[in-house]
Amino acid sequence: MKFRFPSRQALSALTIAIASVTAAQPAAAQFFWSPPDMSAPPLTDEAAATALGLPGANADEIKAGLAWNLRAAINVAALQCQFEPTLLAISNYNAMIAHHDAELDSAQATLLAYFQRTVGKGRPGQSASDMYNTRIYSGYSTVQAQRGFCQAAAAVGRQAIFADRGQLNMVARQGLPSIKKSLVLAGEQYYGDPGWNYSLALPSFDPKCWKKGVLEPVCHQQWNSKTGNP
């Protein structure tokens, strides 16, 4: 039987079919084959007051807290996530600040008024506001969960720069829960976390175990048995 090459029409149909299947798949993540699930329900006003550390806040103060916390999270991402340029962490932050500057200025003033109302006018309220800013920035800083945080912050940051002016608080209401969830270390959903979960096994450095720079096999086996190394 002679092999026949497929016709040009058949090749075109096959190409379109492959492209359709490929287009339907989610974009590959920067760090994971199968990213951990960072989805979380939006924050209600009651949950937001607790999550943002603003007890007794009214509706306007909660909106301000949401926007200001998102600013802090994306700012931390701009500082900590530069190791992966495709996340666009810096440009996302700069674009968000430029696009939502009026809402952020209003949020800052509203939060200061909240602390002046709840802590005290003048210096006590200002000091509480300053400490709050320090606390929320520290709260979004992570080391072990950096990959998950950077990926979640990048996704929410992209949403922020395309949101209408005055709607940054709505982006935060939807996106901050996933950012906060990402601060807990998580790995692959299906494939584990290859290459990251490992322990370092060193040989014995006892001079008796070495001859002319070569590790003695018997001594090495005894060392492994003693330390539990493979």
N, C-alpha and C positions, 0 to 999 in steps of 0.2 A: 504494500500500500504506500503510495507516494504521499509525503507530507505537503500540505498546502498552507501557505501563509494566509492569515485572515485578511479579509478585504479591508480597504480603507474605512468603509462605513462601519464594519464590525469593530475595528480598532477605536474609532471615534466614540462608538456607543460604550465600549469598555472603559475608555478614559473618563467619560462623563459619569459612569456608574461609580468608578473608584473615587472620583472627586466628590461625588455626592456623599458617599459613606464617610470620607475623610472630613468633609465639612461639618458633618453632624457630630463629630467627636469633639470633646472639650479640648481646649488648648493645653499643650503639655506644660506642666508646672516646672518652676525653676529648680526645685529641690527634691521633689518626690515623684515616683512613678505613679503612686496613688495617694494624693494628698490626704492628710487627716481631715476629718469632718469638723470644720470650724463654724458651722451654721448654728444660729441661736435666735430665739424669738426677739422681736423688737422690745425695747424698754418701755414699760408703762410709766406714767408720772410717779407712781408710788415706788416702783422698782428703781427708777432713775435716781430718785432722791437718796435712796440707800446706796446704790452702786457708785454714785458720784460723790458721796460724802457730803450731801447738802440737806441735812434733816430740817424739816419744817419749811422747805422752799416752796414758793408758790409756782404757778404755771410758767410765768415769764422767767423766773429764776432758774427753773429746770431747763427751759429752752436755752438759756444762756450757758448753763453748766454743760449741756450736751455739746453745744458748738465749741465751747472752750476746751473741753476734754478731748474732742476730736482734733482740735488744733495741736494740743499737747502730744497726742499719740502720733500724728503724722510728722510732727517736728522731731520726735525721738526717732522715728523711722528714718527720717532724712539724715540723722546723725549716725545711726547704727547699721543701716542697710546699704551703704555705698559699696560693699564688697560684691554686690550683684547689680551691675549697672542696668540690666534690662528691667528691673523693678521701677526705675525712674523715680526713686524715692525723693531726690532733691527737687526735681522739676515738678513733681506732684505737689509737694509742699509749697513751693514758690507760687505755682499757679493757683492753689487754693487760697493762699493769703491775698493774692492780687484780686481774685474774683469775688471773695467774700469779705473783703476788708471792712465794709460798713457793718455787717452783722457781727464780726468779731470784735470791733470797737465797742459796739453796743453791749455785747456779751460781757466784756471785761468790766464795763461800767456797772452793769446790772449785778455782777457777782460781788463787786466791791460794796455796792449798796446792801446786798444780802448780808455780808459780814458786818457792815456798820449797823444793820438792824438787829442781828442775832448776837453779836459779840459786844459791840459798843462803838459809839461814834468816835471819830478821830483816830488816834494812834492804835488802840486795841483792834479796831476793825481792819485797819490797813495791815497790821502785823498778821492778823489771822488770814487775810487774803494772800499775803506773801507766802505764808507757810503752806497754804492750800496749793498754790502754784508749784512749790517745791515738791509737795507730796504727790501730786498727780503726775508730774514729770518722772519722778522716781518710780512710780507705780507702773509706768509703761516701759521701763527699762528691763531687759532680760538678757541672759547669757545662754543658758541651756536651751531655751525655747526660741532662740533668735530666728531660726529659719521659718518656723510657723508664724511668728509675729510679723516678720518682714513681708511674708506673702499675704497675710490677712490685711495688713496696713496698706499695702500697695493696691489691693483690690478696692478697699474703701476709699483710698485716696483718689483713684480714678473716678469713682462715683461722685466724689466731692467736686472735682473740677468741672464736671458737666452738669451739676445741679443748678437750678435757677438761683439767682441772688435772693437771699433771705430764707433759703431752704436748707442751709447747712445743718441746722438742728435736726431736720428730718433725716438727713443722711446719717447723722450721728445716732439718732434713735434706732435706726435699722442696723448700722454697721458697728457701733461700739461693742455690742455683745460679742460679735465674732472676734474682734480685736482682743477683748478681755479674755475670751476663751483660749485664744492662741498663746497667751502668756504661760499656759501650763504645757510642759513638755509633752509632745506627741510625735509619733512616727508614722510610718506607712500604714495605711488601712489594711492592706492585703499581703504585703510582702515583707513586713517587718521593717527594720531600719538598717540595712546592710552597710557596713563600713563605719558606722558611728558607735554602735554598742560593742566595745571591745575592752579587753584588759591586757595590760602590758606584762609579758612574762620575761624576766631577765635571768640569765644564768648566774651561777655562783661566781663571785669574784675572789674567792679564797685562793691565795697563791698556790696552795697545794693542788688545786684542780687544773692548773695550767702548766704546760711544759713547752717552752720555746714559743709562747704565744698561741698554743693550740689547746683547746679545752678537752680534757680527758673524758671520754664517753662514759666510763663507769661513774666518775664523780658527778657528771651531769645527770645521769639517771638517778643517782642517790639524792641529788638536790631537788629534782622534779618530784620525787616521791615524798620528800620532806615538806615541800611547799605546796604540793597539789597541782603543779603545772602539768600540762599535757606533754 
